[in-house]
Amino acid sequence: MSASTSEATSIRTSVEVAVAPAQAFEVFTAGFNTWWNREHHLLDGELAEVGIEPFIGGRLWERTTTGDECTWGRVLSWDPPRSFAYSWLIGTDWGVPADDAVGSRVTVTFTSSSSGTTVEVVHDQLDVHGDGWEQMRDAVGGAEGWPGLLALYATAAAEASTT
């Protein structure tokens, strides 16, 4: 796995998984709830479920065990099994986004490799979040951000390859 901040307003992280791109895409998207860090949620209470609606305009959302739900992203492109992108509506306060929240962009690509698939996450345009965006960039690029999430994802992909 690798991570870098090649541009001031973005982070780039990748991981190799030993499954074909179609399965890698499926685990990342339809299986989102199986690998997402349970500590990463916006609403009070315990996270019950997270999901991605698989179409342009679809939501990235979370629901708590009490049934509270919020949307924290919107699908911008959907091209299985090659890529998808979404707006990251979570602001620098790490709170539930307002309906009119501006979003940075997360693009996930799935490229065939000799060992299976290279999965790359580029989280860019972070400066649209305004004051404090640099701390957000550092957080999403840090060990508990995309690199840690991709490690969880890689474990889920490996488990999926044995079933």
N, C-alpha and C positions, 0 to 999 in steps of 0.2 A: 504494500500500500504506500502511496505517496501523497503528500500534500504540499501546496505552495501558495504563495500570494504573488503570482506573477505580475499582476497589475494592482495598482493601489486600491482599486474599488472592487476587487474580486478575490475569490479563493478557488483553487482547482484541486480536487482530490480524486484519486482513482484506486481501484482494487481489481485484482484478477480473481475470477471465479471459474471453477472447473465444470461449467455447464454451458450449453449452447446459448446464443443470444436470446432466442425465444423464451427459454426457461429462465434466464437471468432477468429478462424484462418482466415475466410473470411473477417471479418471486418478489421483485422490487415493488411492483404496482399492486397486483391483486393480493399479494402476500404482505403488504405494508404493515398490517396489524401484527403479524407474527414476529417481526424483527425490530420494530420501532422501540426506542428506549422508553420504558414506561415512566421514567422520571421527567421526560420532556413533554410537558403539556402546559396549557395556559390557564385552564379553568381550575377553580378550587376543587379539592377532593381527589379521588383516585381515578386514574384513567381507565376506562373500560374498553375503548376501541378508538382506533384512528383509521382513516380510509382515504382513498383517492377515487373519485368518480372518473371512469375511463373515457372521457370525451372532452373536446375543447369546450371550455366554460365550466367544466366539472369542478367540484369543490375538493379541497384537501381539508379534512375536518377531524374533530375529536369529540368524543362523548365520554362523560364521566359515569361512574356507577350510579349516580343519582338521576341520570338522564339529561343533565345539562349538556348542551352542544354548542360548538362554535366552528366557524369557518376561518381558516388561517392561510388559505391559498386558493388560487384558481388556475386550472389547466389552460395553458396558452397554446400548446401544440401536442399532438398525439400521433405518433408514427411507429406503432409496434412492428417488429421488435427492435427497431433502430434507436428511437429516442422519444423523449417527451420533455416538456418544459412547463413550469408553472410560476406564477407570481407568488412571492413570499411576502405576505401581508403583515407579518409580525414586526412591530416597530421596536425601537431601541428601549422601550419600557418593558418589553417581553410580556405585554398584557394582551388581552383579547383585542383583535383589530377592530377599529371602527368600520362601518359600512363603506366609508369613502377612503379607506387607508390606501396609501400608495405602496407599491410592491417592488422589491428587487426581483431578480429572476434566477431561478434554479433550472439548469438544463442537465438532463441525465442522458448519456449516450451509452450504447451497448455495441461494442465492436468485437467481431470474431478475432480470436488470437490463437496461437499455437497451443495454449493450455486451456482454452475455453472461450472466455469473454472478458474483455477489459471494460469495466464499468467506470465511467468518469462523471463526476459531478462538478459543474462549474456554477458557482453562486456569484453572480455579478450584479452590477448596478447598485451596490450596497449604499452608495452615497445618497440615493433617493430618500433614505430614511431620515436624513437631516442630522442635527447635532447628535453626536454619540455614535455615528455609523462606524467609526474606526473600531470602537470596542465591540460592536456587533460583528464586524469582519473578523476580529481576532477570536471572538467566541466561536463563530461557526467554523473557523479554520483551525481551532484548537482541538486538543485531544477529546474533549467531550462534545465537540461539534461534528461536522461531516466525517472526519477520520474515524471517530468512535462509532458513529452510526454505520459507516460502511463496514467496519469490523463486524458489527452485529448482523448486517445484511449478508456478509460473506459466510458467516456461520449458518444462516438460514439457507443460503444457496447450496452450501455443502450438504446440509441435511436433506434438502430437496433432491439432490443428485443421487441419494441412496434409497429413495422411495420409489 
